Structures are given as C-alpha cells and as structure tokens.
C-alpha cells in the first residue's frame, strides 16, 4: 500500500453521504466526528447543539436537517434530501425539551 492509498483509507468519508459537503463535514469534524460510522446511534439534536457551541454561534436550523439525514444514512436508512427532514425538525424543536437541556 502506498502513501496515497493509506491517505484515502484514513480520510473522512463524510462527504460520501448525501447532503454532506465539505462545509458540513467540517462542522462534524469540529465535534470529533470524522467517519460516517461515528454517526450511528447519535442524537441529531445533540450533535447540532454541539456544532453550534463549537462554532460559537447559533447555526442555521437547516443544518439540523442535514445532520438528521446523515445519522439516518449511517444507521442504514435510505439517503433522502435534507428538506425531507424539515417537518420533523420543526416538530422536534417545537416540542418541550426535558429540564436541563438546551435548545438550538
């Protein structure tokens, strides 16, 4: 195996997910997610909140749609456009959060 093959193997595969480009991959990387397999079993809202905290500002809520899509794909569900998740995101964010949790 040459150095190029090793770099490809070790490189992030996040941008192979539908809806995830370099900018979104950087948001994931800022919270320690460098491989799509690390998304399986994660709470998309918690990831989004961590991303917002890491960036030091409230991020666009549409990013949460993309995070939801990425988690679904990591868990083996079909790839769907990010806007497929918008109604679910709006429902989740409108629901009361348990005491002690912060919303985006």
Residue pairs with C-beta under 8 A, 6 or more apart in sequence:
1 9
12 25
12 29
12 34
12 35
13 35
13 36
14 20
14 24
14 25
14 28
14 29
14 33
14 34
14 35
14 36
14 70
15 21
15 22
15 25
16 36
17 36
17 69
17 70
17 73
17 74
17 79
18 69
18 73
18 79
18 80
18 81
19 65
19 66
19 69
19 70
19 79
19 81
19 82
20 28
20 66
20 70
24 63
24 66
24 70
27 51
27 54
27 55
27 59
27 63
28 34
28 39
28 47
28 51
28 70
30 51
30 54
30 55
31 47
31 50
31 51
31 54
32 38
33 39
33 42
33 47
36 70
36 73
36 74
37 74
38 74
39 47
39 70
39 71
39 73
39 74
39 75
40 71
40 74
40 75
41 75
42 71
42 74
44 64
44 67
44 68
44 70
44 71
45 64
45 92
45 93
45 104
47 67
47 71
48 59
48 63
48 64
48 67
48 104
49 102
49 103
49 104
51 59
51 63
51 67
52 58
52 59
52 104
58 104
59 104
61 89
61 93
61 104
62 82
62 86
64 85
64 89
64 93
64 104
65 82
65 83
65 84
65 85
65 86
65 89
66 82
66 85
68 85
68 88
68 89
69 79
69 80
69 81
69 82
69 84
69 85
72 78
72 80
73 79
93 103
93 104
97 103
